[in-house]
Amino acid sequence: MRRIFYISLILTGLFLTSCFKDDEQIIPFEIDEIEIPYSMYEYQTYFSITDQSIVSQHHYSDWDVGFESSKDGYHIILNYARYMYAGNTFETDFYSVKSNMASEMFFDNSSGNLDSTALIDWADFSDTDNPVFNEYVYIIDRGKNESGEEFGLKKIVFEKLETDTFYIHFANLDNSDEYYLKIPKDTTVNFTLFSFEDGGNLDVQEPDKSLWDICFTKYSTVIPDNYGTPTDYLVRGVLLNPYKNIDVALDTINYFYEITSDLFSNYDYSGNQDAIGYDWKVYSDNIYEVQDYHSYILKNVDNIDYKLRFTKYYNEDGVKGYPSIEIMQY
């Protein structure tokens, strides 16, 4: 973490002269420039705005599927950092599905809306006392690594949710490496993270949901291409912790250090998971440039408001994917 000191001049006159008057004050205030030491191309890094520190990090490929772990949660998400897709075959005969029979493949909406997930119809919870478990066979495209190599396909049935435990059945498309597993909820996190590796494991997990505010990560989203056509992209950006109910506004008009709480009522706020997102940087002439005139107002971070801006996207060695930020509390 680098500390940057700025000088605020409070003057009684309208003009600066060669000599300060006796009643002029020079008040220093301290801004921390926080360097994230984990690459956004390789890691998911969980960060506390309140403590201005990293809570934890793990490699982006360490999990495949997340199971909503709140008391009444039942949604299932894909790992947004792996460029994953899922499709419903609408078949219930597990062993007969030996190819990708899904007519369409989707990834989860980057807004974080849990009713816009690729696996939303795995069950019907309209009647929470009597949910209907469809037991459809889903095809999971596990995405690609940074070199473009594919992680491969799996087929899976989400059998049921019972006594805070998800029951799953999965295998390769040729029915090899077949397993039945139980995924118990961990209510201290937003999602219990599951990996298909080594017959299935829960080795890597999110940190406690009360301890972090934002995650530096790559994620899948839809962006218009040069012709205005909505196109799937994998971007590097920042996602909000859904548990915290943080609202975010973007100010591109006022200078970061001049933004005061008096301006708060002028902003439009969003609680979407990708409200900060990826476009605090732009790509031009083969380099990324940080839009340091983009200031983000974060309301209700543990009942405190903050402003945040990005200052860098490269580390001291000139390697991309290592952002630096400045944060000020109101």
Backbone bond lengths (Angstrom), bond angles and torsions (degrees), N, CA, C in turn:
res aa  C-N    CA-C-N  psi(-1)  N-CA   C-N-CA  omega(-1)  CA-C   N-CA-C  phi
1 M - - - 1.463 - - 1.520 109.04 -
2 R 1.311 117.43 127.27 1.449 121.69 176.27 1.519 109.76 -99.59
3 R 1.309 116.26 141.22 1.458 120.37 177.12 1.533 108.64 -104.59
4 I 1.331 115.32 126.88 1.451 121.34 -179.47 1.524 107.95 -115.54
5 F 1.314 117.29 130.34 1.445 121.12 -176.57 1.527 110.03 -106.54
6 Y 1.339 116.54 130.56 1.447 122.21 177.73 1.524 108.72 -115.70
7 I 1.310 116.05 150.30 1.458 121.19 -178.32 1.523 108.81 -109.93
8 S 1.318 115.70 125.56 1.468 121.41 176.67 1.521 108.44 -102.98
9 L 1.337 117.17 126.37 1.455 121.66 -179.99 1.522 109.40 -104.02
10 I 1.294 117.14 123.58 1.461 121.83 175.26 1.522 106.71 -110.58
11 L 1.321 116.67 111.24 1.459 121.71 -170.69 1.529 110.52 -113.46
12 T 1.320 115.55 143.45 1.462 119.31 177.36 1.512 111.32 -86.37
13 G 1.310 118.46 -21.74 1.452 121.94 179.38 1.500 111.35 -98.94
14 L 1.334 116.12 177.64 1.449 120.94 -179.23 1.511 111.97 -90.07
15 F 1.315 118.51 -18.67 1.458 121.47 -173.74 1.515 109.85 -130.59
16 L 1.324 115.15 150.07 1.455 120.77 171.18 1.518 108.92 -82.82
17 T 1.323 117.15 136.99 1.461 122.14 176.06 1.508 108.71 -121.11
18 S 1.309 116.86 -178.82 1.455 120.60 -176.45 1.519 112.43 -69.96
19 C 1.321 118.11 -19.46 1.463 121.32 -179.67 1.526 109.14 -126.51
20 F 1.348 116.92 139.35 1.452 121.48 176.54 1.525 109.90 -81.36
21 K 1.309 116.62 142.40 1.456 119.92 173.25 1.517 109.84 -75.69
22 D 1.334 115.28 162.29 1.456 119.59 -175.98 1.516 113.05 -61.62
23 D 1.354 117.92 -32.23 1.452 120.19 -175.05 1.517 112.80 -93.49
24 E 1.339 119.21 9.38 1.454 121.60 173.55 1.527 108.67 -79.15
25 Q 1.322 116.10 141.92 1.463 121.00 -178.23 1.518 110.19 -118.90
26 I 1.295 115.66 143.05 1.460 121.76 172.88 1.518 106.86 -115.39
27 I 1.328 116.29 111.53 1.468 120.78 -174.06 1.530 109.24 -113.78
28 P 1.317 118.33 112.13 1.462 119.83 178.06 1.529 110.63 -81.94
29 F 1.305 116.99 142.25 1.451 119.38 169.75 1.520 108.51 -134.21
30 E 1.294 114.88 154.48 1.452 121.92 -167.62 1.520 111.43 -109.82
31 I 1.332 116.17 129.38 1.458 122.02 176.45 1.521 107.79 -118.36
32 D 1.293 116.72 132.52 1.458 120.98 176.41 1.518 110.07 -92.14
33 E 1.319 116.94 123.18 1.457 121.03 168.50 1.519 106.64 -92.81
34 I 1.307 116.06 114.24 1.456 121.91 -172.85 1.515 109.38 -101.05
35 E 1.308 116.62 120.92 1.459 122.43 -179.75 1.529 109.23 -96.31
36 I 1.312 117.05 126.95 1.464 121.58 176.74 1.534 107.46 -87.64
37 P 1.330 118.53 115.18 1.469 120.71 -171.65 1.520 114.67 -86.67
38 Y 1.334 117.27 4.05 1.466 121.00 -178.79 1.528 109.34 -113.07
39 S 1.321 115.78 129.83 1.459 121.21 -175.87 1.522 111.74 -63.03
40 M 1.332 116.16 134.85 1.453 120.87 175.68 1.526 111.41 -71.64
41 Y 1.314 117.25 -11.96 1.456 121.59 177.12 1.527 111.28 -84.81
42 E 1.311 117.31 -15.72 1.462 120.86 -174.68 1.530 114.01 -123.32
43 Y 1.329 117.26 -24.14 1.466 119.26 -170.59 1.528 112.34 -128.92
44 Q 1.315 114.19 156.65 1.453 122.87 164.88 1.522 105.87 -107.00
45 T 1.332 115.65 118.50 1.461 121.18 -172.49 1.519 109.59 -116.74
46 Y 1.330 116.53 119.87 1.456 123.02 -176.78 1.530 109.01 -95.44
47 F 1.338 115.43 129.01 1.465 120.34 -168.72 1.524 110.34 -128.73
48 S 1.333 115.98 139.07 1.463 122.42 175.80 1.526 109.69 -98.04
49 I 1.347 116.45 117.93 1.453 120.73 174.79 1.528 109.73 -66.57
50 T 1.313 116.06 -41.33 1.463 121.39 -177.47 1.522 111.06 -58.73
51 D 1.316 116.67 -48.31 1.463 121.29 -178.22 1.520 113.06 -90.80
52 Q 1.344 116.15 -9.28 1.458 122.19 -176.93 1.525 110.93 51.41
53 S 1.339 114.34 52.11 1.459 119.57 -177.33 1.526 110.10 -152.91
54 I 1.318 115.10 159.47 1.463 121.84 176.86 1.528 109.19 -78.34
55 V 1.326 115.46 130.70 1.465 120.87 178.99 1.527 110.01 -87.16
56 S 1.346 116.62 -47.19 1.455 120.85 177.15 1.519 108.72 -167.44
57 Q 1.333 115.92 172.14 1.457 121.56 176.78 1.519 108.83 -154.09
58 H 1.320 115.98 156.22 1.461 121.22 173.13 1.510 108.70 -152.59
59 H 1.318 116.91 162.41 1.453 121.23 -179.72 1.523 109.03 -66.47
60 Y 1.333 116.05 140.52 1.471 120.14 -174.80 1.523 113.09 -60.17
61 S 1.327 118.40 -26.13 1.468 121.02 -174.59 1.518 113.53 -91.89
62 D 1.336 117.34 8.74 1.459 120.40 -174.32 1.522 114.15 -77.91
63 W 1.333 118.29 -4.42 1.463 119.68 177.60 1.519 109.82 -147.03
64 D 1.328 116.01 160.64 1.459 122.63 -178.96 1.525 112.88 -115.94
65 V 1.319 116.04 -47.44 1.464 121.49 -171.21 1.526 108.74 -132.60
66 G 1.343 116.26 141.15 1.453 120.97 177.17 1.515 111.21 -116.01
67 F 1.328 116.70 136.60 1.464 123.36 -178.15 1.526 109.07 -108.84
68 E 1.335 115.75 120.60 1.461 120.32 -177.86 1.517 110.45 -57.39
69 S 1.338 115.54 128.94 1.461 118.86 -166.86 1.516 114.92 -116.00
70 S 1.330 117.56 7.13 1.457 118.78 172.81 1.529 109.05 -67.24
71 K 1.310 116.82 166.72 1.459 120.98 -174.57 1.523 112.29 -53.18
72 D 1.335 117.08 -45.32 1.458 120.97 -177.47 1.530 112.57 -103.24
73 G 1.317 116.93 8.99 1.459 120.47 -175.80 1.523 112.96 -72.32
74 Y 1.331 115.24 143.28 1.469 119.85 179.01 1.530 112.37 -141.92
75 H 1.342 117.51 -2.33 1.455 120.15 -176.99 1.526 111.27 -73.53
76 I 1.322 114.24 155.22 1.462 121.44 179.55 1.526 107.34 -129.09
77 I 1.327 116.72 129.17 1.464 120.39 -177.47 1.526 110.98 -116.73
78 L 1.336 114.59 159.92 1.453 121.96 172.67 1.526 109.18 -93.93
79 N 1.318 116.49 156.09 1.458 120.70 174.58 1.524 108.72 -68.93
80 Y 1.325 116.02 106.65 1.463 122.56 -175.43 1.526 112.46 -66.77
81 A 1.347 117.64 -15.45 1.462 120.59 -177.79 1.519 113.11 -87.40
82 R 1.320 117.70 -8.82 1.461 120.51 -175.32 1.527 113.10 -103.83
83 Y 1.337 117.17 4.08 1.464 120.91 -177.81 1.531 109.78 59.15
84 M 1.328 115.37 46.68 1.459 122.25 -175.74 1.522 111.61 -87.29
85 Y 1.323 114.59 149.99 1.460 123.06 174.78 1.523 108.95 -128.88
86 A 1.324 115.62 156.62 1.461 120.99 174.02 1.519 109.27 -142.29
87 G 1.326 115.32 147.80 1.456 120.46 178.46 1.510 111.07 -140.78
88 N 1.326 115.80 145.92 1.457 122.40 -179.71 1.524 109.07 -92.95
89 T 1.329 116.85 123.43 1.471 119.87 176.53 1.519 111.30 -80.58
90 F 1.334 116.86 -17.46 1.463 123.69 -174.13 1.530 111.24 60.05
91 E 1.318 116.48 19.77 1.459 123.01 173.25 1.518 108.91 -100.51
92 T 1.319 116.69 146.11 1.462 120.62 177.25 1.525 112.73 -113.64
93 D 1.328 116.62 -5.06 1.462 120.77 175.52 1.531 108.19 -88.68
94 F 1.302 116.07 98.49 1.462 122.16 -173.11 1.521 111.88 -55.31
95 Y 1.319 117.26 -46.73 1.474 121.15 -171.10 1.523 113.19 -75.99
96 S 1.322 116.94 -18.02 1.468 119.23 -179.93 1.526 112.75 -81.01
97 V 1.318 116.77 -15.77 1.467 120.94 179.74 1.527 108.01 -85.40
98 K 1.337 115.73 104.50 1.465 120.45 -176.33 1.525 112.60 -122.54
99 S 1.330 116.10 9.96 1.459 121.86 175.95 1.520 107.40 -151.57
100 N 1.297 116.37 173.06 1.464 119.10 178.18 1.518 108.97 -74.39
101 M 1.322 115.87 94.83 1.458 122.39 -177.64 1.530 112.52 -92.93
102 A 1.324 116.78 2.60 1.468 119.36 178.91 1.523 109.65 -73.18
103 S 1.305 116.99 129.59 1.466 120.13 -178.51 1.522 111.95 -74.07
104 E 1.333 117.97 -25.53 1.457 122.73 177.93 1.522 109.44 -139.35
105 M 1.324 114.74 147.24 1.461 121.47 177.38 1.527 108.28 -122.53
106 F 1.325 116.64 137.69 1.460 122.18 -175.46 1.524 110.41 -131.92
107 F 1.349 114.88 157.17 1.462 118.59 164.33 1.515 108.48 -116.62
108 D 1.322 117.22 167.53 1.457 121.74 -175.59 1.525 111.09 -72.00
109 N 1.322 115.99 146.54 1.454 121.56 177.37 1.529 109.36 -64.71
110 S 1.331 117.18 129.96 1.466 120.36 -175.55 1.522 112.89 -69.93
111 S 1.332 117.73 -9.86 1.468 120.20 176.95 1.515 112.23 -67.06
112 G 1.336 116.24 -18.83 1.459 120.22 -177.05 1.511 113.26 88.83
113 N 1.332 117.95 3.91 1.461 121.55 176.69 1.525 108.64 -65.21
114 L 1.322 117.01 113.82 1.461 120.51 -174.12 1.520 113.06 -74.29
115 D 1.321 116.80 -9.99 1.457 119.31 173.63 1.528 111.42 -90.43
116 S 1.337 116.64 5.92 1.466 121.83 177.12 1.525 110.44 -121.72
117 T 1.314 114.87 39.99 1.459 120.59 179.00 1.530 110.28 -99.82
118 A 1.311 115.56 155.84 1.464 120.61 -178.13 1.522 112.36 -64.79
119 L 1.320 117.10 -24.86 1.469 121.85 -174.95 1.531 112.11 -107.57
120 I 1.314 117.95 22.41 1.455 121.56 -172.69 1.517 112.88 -61.05
121 D 1.343 117.80 -30.68 1.471 118.99 -174.93 1.523 113.34 -96.72
122 W 1.338 117.13 24.17 1.467 118.88 177.60 1.526 111.17 -65.57
123 A 1.335 116.20 -25.29 1.466 121.52 177.91 1.520 108.53 -154.81
124 D 1.326 115.94 164.28 1.461 122.28 178.49 1.520 108.26 -115.36
125 F 1.353 115.14 111.72 1.456 120.23 -178.41 1.522 111.34 -106.68
126 S 1.335 116.99 26.89 1.466 119.89 177.84 1.526 111.01 -57.40
127 D 1.308 115.55 -40.21 1.464 121.94 173.21 1.522 106.26 -107.41
128 T 1.319 115.98 98.19 1.464 119.46 -173.59 1.521 113.28 -63.00
129 D 1.335 116.10 -23.42 1.466 118.93 178.57 1.523 112.02 -78.97
130 N 1.330 115.36 -22.66 1.468 119.62 -179.05 1.532 110.37 -137.41
131 P 1.332 117.34 66.64 1.469 119.54 -179.47 1.526 111.49 -64.92
132 V 1.324 114.89 152.02 1.467 121.03 178.14 1.531 107.92 -107.00
133 F 1.315 116.22 120.66 1.458 121.13 179.75 1.530 108.29 -99.60
134 N 1.323 115.45 111.86 1.462 120.72 -172.21 1.521 114.04 -72.76
135 E 1.313 116.70 -27.32 1.466 123.72 -179.70 1.533 112.58 55.20
136 Y 1.336 115.16 38.45 1.462 120.38 174.20 1.532 109.49 -72.44
137 V 1.324 114.90 151.37 1.458 120.61 172.99 1.530 108.10 -87.90
138 Y 1.311 116.17 121.81 1.463 121.84 177.31 1.523 110.18 -103.74
139 I 1.321 114.72 146.57 1.456 120.94 171.20 1.522 107.46 -99.43
140 I 1.312 116.30 128.90 1.456 122.10 178.69 1.525 109.16 -112.60
141 D 1.319 116.22 116.03 1.462 121.98 170.87 1.523 106.26 -89.20
142 R 1.327 116.73 113.09 1.459 121.47 -171.37 1.528 113.48 -79.06
143 G 1.313 117.69 5.97 1.453 120.65 172.54 1.513 114.20 87.38
144 K 1.339 115.05 -161.55 1.460 122.01 -175.13 1.523 110.08 -134.35
145 N 1.333 115.61 156.56 1.455 119.11 173.57 1.525 109.77 -89.32
146 E 1.323 117.20 -176.59 1.457 121.09 -176.27 1.524 112.81 -65.57
147 S 1.335 117.05 -19.58 1.464 121.21 178.35 1.524 112.24 -90.18
148 G 1.332 116.16 -0.43 1.454 120.49 -179.83 1.518 114.32 87.36
149 E 1.327 117.06 4.05 1.465 120.55 178.83 1.526 109.67 -78.34
150 E 1.327 116.00 135.28 1.460 121.01 -175.09 1.526 111.75 -82.01
151 F 1.323 115.01 141.15 1.466 120.67 176.23 1.527 111.63 -80.18
152 G 1.318 117.16 -15.03 1.458 120.45 175.09 1.515 114.22 101.65
153 L 1.343 115.49 -179.51 1.461 123.00 -177.36 1.524 111.15 -110.21
154 K 1.308 115.61 149.28 1.465 123.26 170.48 1.521 107.46 -133.41
155 K 1.314 114.91 156.59 1.468 119.76 168.17 1.519 107.01 -115.03
156 I 1.332 115.01 147.29 1.461 118.91 -174.04 1.520 110.26 -151.57
157 V 1.314 115.28 145.44 1.462 123.09 170.67 1.523 107.73 -118.55
158 F 1.325 116.50 126.96 1.458 121.84 173.22 1.528 105.71 -92.41
159 E 1.311 115.55 100.03 1.471 120.27 -167.35 1.519 113.84 -73.62
160 K 1.337 116.50 -44.77 1.463 118.53 -178.31 1.524 109.89 -172.38
161 L 1.324 114.56 167.16 1.457 123.90 170.73 1.514 106.55 -123.13
162 E 1.311 115.19 116.49 1.470 119.92 -173.99 1.521 108.94 -144.02
163 T 1.339 115.21 132.27 1.467 121.83 -179.25 1.532 111.51 45.71
164 D 1.345 114.80 52.27 1.462 123.21 176.57 1.527 113.42 59.42
165 T 1.327 115.68 31.03 1.466 120.91 179.42 1.528 109.44 -136.19
166 F 1.337 115.91 128.76 1.459 121.57 173.91 1.525 109.31 -88.20
167 Y 1.325 116.01 137.81 1.467 122.17 178.25 1.528 108.13 -111.14
168 I 1.334 116.99 126.30 1.458 120.75 -177.79 1.525 111.10 -130.64
169 H 1.332 115.00 156.98 1.471 123.98 178.89 1.526 106.08 -137.78
170 F 1.333 118.20 121.67 1.461 119.44 -175.47 1.527 110.70 -144.85
171 A 1.337 114.00 162.51 1.465 120.72 -179.62 1.520 108.57 -167.95
172 N 1.339 115.79 173.57 1.455 121.01 166.70 1.527 108.45 -70.68
173 L 1.316 117.30 165.73 1.461 119.78 -177.89 1.523 112.60 -64.31
174 D 1.325 117.63 -25.15 1.470 120.08 179.07 1.528 111.70 -88.98
175 N 1.339 116.42 12.97 1.470 124.72 178.45 1.528 113.86 73.42
176 S 1.321 117.48 7.28 1.461 119.41 173.75 1.520 109.42 -80.35
177 D 1.339 115.74 164.04 1.466 121.73 -178.70 1.522 111.31 50.30
178 E 1.313 114.88 54.81 1.467 121.20 -178.48 1.525 110.07 -91.17
179 Y 1.328 115.82 135.71 1.462 120.06 -178.58 1.529 110.79 -144.69
180 Y 1.329 114.83 149.41 1.453 123.56 167.67 1.527 106.79 -114.17
181 L 1.334 116.63 128.72 1.462 119.02 -178.94 1.525 111.35 -137.35
182 K 1.319 114.36 157.18 1.460 122.32 173.20 1.525 108.35 -111.89
183 I 1.342 115.68 134.10 1.463 121.66 179.72 1.530 108.38 -115.74
184 P 1.317 118.83 98.23 1.470 119.84 179.31 1.522 111.20 -74.84
185 K 1.310 116.69 142.77 1.458 121.07 176.81 1.530 110.92 -67.38
186 D 1.311 115.00 142.55 1.458 121.85 168.98 1.516 106.54 -115.37
187 T 1.308 117.65 101.34 1.461 121.31 -171.11 1.522 113.69 -72.25
188 T 1.328 118.20 -3.54 1.464 120.01 176.34 1.527 111.72 -80.74
189 V 1.339 117.44 -10.75 1.464 121.35 -178.30 1.528 109.58 -121.22
190 N 1.344 115.85 165.21 1.460 119.56 176.49 1.523 111.56 -70.90
191 F 1.333 115.78 -45.49 1.458 122.37 -178.48 1.520 109.77 -136.38
192 T 1.316 115.43 135.34 1.457 120.57 171.71 1.524 107.23 -82.09
193 L 1.321 117.19 121.99 1.459 122.44 -171.17 1.526 111.23 -92.93
194 F 1.335 114.67 133.20 1.463 122.00 -176.43 1.523 110.04 -124.03
195 S 1.325 116.00 138.22 1.460 122.11 175.39 1.517 110.04 -117.36
196 F 1.343 116.56 142.31 1.464 121.28 175.93 1.530 112.57 -74.93
197 E 1.309 117.96 -12.85 1.468 121.10 -174.11 1.526 111.57 -63.21
198 D 1.342 114.54 145.10 1.477 121.99 174.07 1.528 112.71 55.86
199 G 1.321 115.55 40.33 1.459 119.14 178.89 1.507 114.09 79.28
200 G 1.326 116.75 10.58 1.456 121.87 -179.98 1.514 111.64 99.98
201 N 1.330 116.64 131.10 1.465 119.39 177.80 1.524 110.66 -153.38
202 L 1.329 114.52 163.40 1.467 123.18 177.06 1.525 109.36 -120.04
203 D 1.323 116.54 35.50 1.461 121.60 -170.52 1.520 113.27 -67.33
204 V 1.336 117.91 -32.21 1.462 121.76 -177.29 1.521 109.29 -114.57
205 Q 1.320 116.24 132.79 1.458 120.79 -178.05 1.523 111.44 -136.22
206 E 1.330 114.92 157.99 1.458 121.20 171.04 1.529 109.12 -62.50
207 P 1.332 117.29 157.68 1.465 118.84 169.44 1.523 110.78 -74.42
208 D 1.308 116.03 168.23 1.461 122.34 175.90 1.535 109.27 -48.55
209 K 1.330 116.41 129.84 1.468 121.07 -173.55 1.522 113.44 -65.83
210 S 1.319 117.53 -16.55 1.463 120.18 179.13 1.526 112.29 -85.18
211 L 1.337 117.09 -7.07 1.461 120.38 -171.14 1.521 114.89 -102.16
212 W 1.341 117.91 -12.73 1.466 119.15 -176.80 1.525 110.76 -128.99
213 D 1.332 115.07 159.41 1.461 121.16 -176.44 1.521 113.05 -120.03
214 I 1.331 117.41 -41.17 1.457 121.38 -178.52 1.522 109.75 -135.30
215 C 1.327 115.23 156.59 1.459 121.15 179.00 1.527 109.18 -125.85
216 F 1.319 116.22 124.64 1.458 122.06 173.10 1.523 107.58 -84.94
217 T 1.324 116.83 119.15 1.460 119.42 -171.01 1.527 109.81 -162.43
218 K 1.304 116.32 168.86 1.462 118.89 164.88 1.521 107.33 -96.26
219 Y 1.331 116.48 156.55 1.456 120.01 -178.98 1.522 109.94 -158.28
220 S 1.316 114.94 158.54 1.464 121.88 -179.73 1.526 109.63 -86.93
221 T 1.331 115.66 138.50 1.461 120.09 177.01 1.525 108.96 -155.13
222 V 1.315 116.10 176.30 1.469 122.03 179.51 1.523 108.74 -113.20
223 I 1.340 116.07 126.65 1.467 122.75 -178.89 1.525 107.93 -132.32
224 P 1.321 118.51 138.96 1.467 119.40 174.74 1.534 110.88 -63.57
225 D 1.330 116.32 136.01 1.467 119.19 176.42 1.526 109.73 -80.56
226 N 1.319 117.10 -170.49 1.468 121.07 -176.78 1.522 113.23 -61.94
227 Y 1.328 116.27 -16.64 1.469 121.03 -179.90 1.528 111.77 -105.25
228 G 1.338 116.66 6.41 1.450 120.54 179.14 1.515 114.58 84.12
229 T 1.345 116.74 7.44 1.464 120.70 -179.38 1.524 110.15 -83.88
230 P 1.335 119.43 125.10 1.471 120.43 177.22 1.531 110.51 -58.35
231 T 1.322 115.82 126.03 1.456 121.61 -172.67 1.524 110.20 -134.79
232 D 1.329 116.72 140.93 1.451 121.57 178.04 1.531 109.97 -73.29
233 Y 1.312 115.64 132.07 1.460 121.24 178.06 1.520 109.94 -136.12
234 L 1.328 114.93 154.58 1.460 121.93 168.65 1.518 106.39 -105.97
235 V 1.324 117.01 118.32 1.460 121.88 -175.28 1.525 109.92 -119.06
236 R 1.318 116.19 165.97 1.462 121.82 176.08 1.516 107.92 -113.24
237 G 1.312 115.97 122.97 1.452 118.81 -175.15 1.513 112.43 -162.40
238 V 1.334 115.02 -154.42 1.456 122.37 -175.00 1.520 109.18 -128.60
239 L 1.325 116.14 131.92 1.459 122.75 176.91 1.528 109.67 -115.39
240 L 1.334 115.58 147.18 1.459 121.42 179.11 1.519 111.38 -85.28
241 N 1.309 115.36 153.20 1.458 122.03 171.63 1.536 107.92 -75.62
242 P 1.334 118.87 114.32 1.477 119.83 -176.72 1.516 113.38 -63.25
243 Y 1.313 117.67 -24.62 1.462 121.61 -178.72 1.525 111.97 -66.53
244 K 1.335 116.82 -29.35 1.464 120.51 -171.35 1.528 113.83 -82.75
245 N 1.344 118.98 -16.20 1.472 121.82 -179.06 1.530 112.32 56.15
246 I 1.318 116.14 44.53 1.458 121.91 178.76 1.527 109.34 -80.80
247 D 1.328 116.69 137.51 1.462 122.37 174.40 1.521 109.16 -106.07
248 V 1.333 115.72 139.08 1.465 121.20 -174.86 1.517 110.73 -125.90
249 A 1.320 115.64 138.15 1.468 122.43 172.54 1.521 108.53 -127.27
250 L 1.319 115.54 153.69 1.464 121.91 179.41 1.523 109.79 -114.44
251 D 1.336 115.73 128.08 1.465 121.73 175.50 1.526 107.94 -115.32
252 T 1.323 116.76 117.48 1.466 121.61 177.28 1.520 111.64 -112.13
253 I 1.331 116.74 9.00 1.463 121.65 -175.79 1.529 111.61 -104.71
254 N 1.325 116.07 -49.09 1.460 120.93 -174.05 1.528 111.44 -91.52
255 Y 1.313 115.78 143.69 1.459 121.44 178.60 1.527 109.16 -64.68
256 F 1.306 116.68 140.85 1.465 123.32 -173.29 1.524 112.40 -48.96
257 Y 1.317 117.44 -48.27 1.460 121.25 -174.08 1.515 112.53 -76.29
258 E 1.335 117.31 -9.80 1.457 120.79 -179.20 1.527 112.54 -101.68
259 I 1.317 117.77 -2.40 1.462 120.97 -179.82 1.523 109.09 -75.73
260 T 1.320 116.03 120.92 1.457 121.68 178.99 1.524 109.93 -115.69
261 S 1.305 115.63 167.34 1.467 120.64 -179.04 1.526 111.92 -65.21
262 D 1.328 118.05 -17.30 1.467 121.19 177.29 1.527 111.45 -62.77
263 L 1.324 116.68 -22.89 1.459 120.92 -178.36 1.526 113.34 -86.14
264 F 1.312 117.13 -9.88 1.467 120.60 -170.39 1.522 113.69 -58.38
265 S 1.318 116.34 -35.55 1.464 119.38 -176.65 1.524 112.23 -73.00
266 N 1.339 116.97 -10.71 1.464 120.68 -179.18 1.528 112.88 -86.19
267 Y 1.325 116.81 -11.19 1.461 120.59 -171.34 1.526 112.51 -92.14
268 D 1.320 114.62 155.41 1.462 121.90 168.20 1.524 107.45 -99.13
269 Y 1.317 116.18 128.54 1.461 121.00 -174.93 1.523 111.25 -108.21
270 S 1.313 114.49 152.85 1.460 121.55 176.23 1.519 109.18 -134.66
271 G 1.321 115.41 139.88 1.453 120.97 174.67 1.513 112.30 -103.75
272 N 1.343 116.63 9.75 1.466 119.84 179.05 1.521 111.07 -61.55
273 Q 1.304 115.41 148.07 1.458 121.29 179.80 1.534 111.61 -55.73
274 D 1.334 117.29 -35.00 1.464 121.55 -177.58 1.530 112.37 -101.29
275 A 1.334 117.16 29.96 1.466 120.90 -177.45 1.523 111.99 -63.72
276 I 1.323 118.77 -32.08 1.464 121.33 172.41 1.525 108.65 -84.49
277 G 1.308 116.93 -52.31 1.453 121.22 168.94 1.509 115.92 69.55
278 Y 1.330 115.68 -144.04 1.464 122.55 -169.47 1.523 114.37 -117.60
279 D 1.345 119.21 -17.00 1.454 119.45 -167.46 1.526 113.99 -90.58
280 W 1.331 116.97 27.84 1.456 122.15 166.64 1.540 110.21 -80.33
281 K 1.315 115.95 2.11 1.464 122.36 175.19 1.523 108.22 -137.43
282 V 1.313 116.60 154.82 1.461 122.11 176.88 1.522 108.49 -130.29
283 Y 1.332 115.00 149.17 1.463 120.93 -179.12 1.519 108.90 -104.75
284 S 1.323 116.26 123.03 1.456 120.70 -178.55 1.522 109.40 -152.94
285 D 1.325 116.46 134.34 1.471 121.89 178.47 1.526 111.44 53.68
286 N 1.336 114.60 42.21 1.469 122.45 174.25 1.523 114.18 68.69
287 I 1.321 117.62 16.81 1.460 119.53 174.11 1.532 109.35 -136.56
288 Y 1.320 114.91 158.78 1.462 120.90 174.67 1.523 109.00 -98.12
289 E 1.320 115.53 134.55 1.451 121.18 175.47 1.525 108.59 -118.13
290 V 1.325 115.73 129.46 1.457 121.03 178.24 1.523 109.58 -75.83
291 Q 1.309 116.58 134.01 1.463 122.11 176.10 1.530 107.79 -86.94
292 D 1.326 114.88 82.94 1.464 118.56 -172.30 1.522 113.01 -72.86
293 Y 1.338 117.34 -2.80 1.465 120.25 172.82 1.527 111.20 -90.42
294 H 1.314 117.30 2.82 1.460 121.69 172.56 1.529 108.52 -88.58
295 S 1.308 116.70 113.18 1.463 121.77 178.00 1.520 108.85 -113.07
296 Y 1.304 116.49 131.80 1.460 121.99 -177.80 1.533 109.37 -107.03
297 I 1.319 115.24 126.49 1.461 121.54 176.52 1.526 107.26 -96.73
298 L 1.318 116.82 123.16 1.460 122.35 -179.93 1.519 108.54 -112.10
299 K 1.319 115.86 109.62 1.458 120.75 179.76 1.523 110.69 -96.32
300 N 1.331 114.34 142.33 1.460 121.57 173.46 1.533 112.50 68.03
301 V 1.325 115.93 48.30 1.469 120.28 169.96 1.522 106.19 -91.79
302 D 1.316 115.52 95.51 1.469 120.28 -173.12 1.529 110.32 52.70
303 N 1.343 115.40 45.09 1.469 124.51 175.98 1.532 113.57 71.04
304 I 1.305 117.56 16.02 1.462 121.85 177.31 1.523 108.29 -126.62
305 D 1.341 116.92 146.47 1.460 121.94 178.77 1.523 110.05 -101.92
306 Y 1.333 114.86 146.11 1.461 121.10 -179.09 1.527 109.51 -137.54
307 K 1.323 115.17 162.24 1.456 120.79 165.46 1.522 107.76 -122.87
308 L 1.319 114.80 148.03 1.458 121.38 -173.42 1.522 109.07 -141.50
309 R 1.312 116.15 143.15 1.457 119.75 170.87 1.526 108.99 -143.76
310 F 1.321 115.38 156.33 1.454 122.27 178.00 1.528 108.95 -94.50
311 T 1.312 116.36 138.86 1.467 120.83 -177.66 1.526 112.62 -116.55
312 K 1.329 117.95 -23.44 1.463 120.84 -178.18 1.524 109.92 -148.99
313 Y 1.338 115.36 159.43 1.467 121.76 171.62 1.531 111.21 -129.61
314 Y 1.323 116.29 -1.21 1.463 122.08 179.80 1.531 108.82 -122.05
315 N 1.341 115.70 145.69 1.460 118.51 176.08 1.523 110.06 -83.91
316 E 1.323 117.06 -175.71 1.461 121.31 -175.91 1.520 112.62 -65.39
317 D 1.335 116.92 -19.97 1.461 120.75 177.63 1.526 112.51 -90.26
318 G 1.329 116.49 3.73 1.452 120.59 178.65 1.512 114.13 79.78
319 V 1.333 117.74 19.20 1.460 122.42 179.96 1.520 108.92 -92.90
320 K 1.317 117.08 129.38 1.463 121.56 -178.19 1.526 111.45 -73.86
321 G 1.320 114.64 160.55 1.462 120.44 175.46 1.507 114.47 95.54
322 Y 1.331 117.08 9.04 1.466 121.41 -179.85 1.534 108.94 -118.81
323 P 1.322 117.85 85.42 1.467 119.88 -174.59 1.528 112.74 -74.18
324 S 1.313 114.53 154.20 1.456 122.48 168.56 1.517 107.69 -122.04
325 I 1.332 116.04 146.04 1.460 121.33 -177.84 1.521 110.46 -134.38
326 E 1.320 115.12 159.39 1.454 122.22 169.21 1.521 108.30 -120.81
327 I 1.304 116.44 140.74 1.457 122.86 -177.63 1.531 109.21 -131.50
328 M 1.325 116.02 135.93 1.459 120.95 172.65 1.524 109.09 -130.87
329 Q 1.308 115.24 139.12 1.466 122.79 179.64 1.524 109.90 -95.42
330 Y 1.341 115.03 146.19 1.464 120.20 174.81 1.513 110.17 -97.50
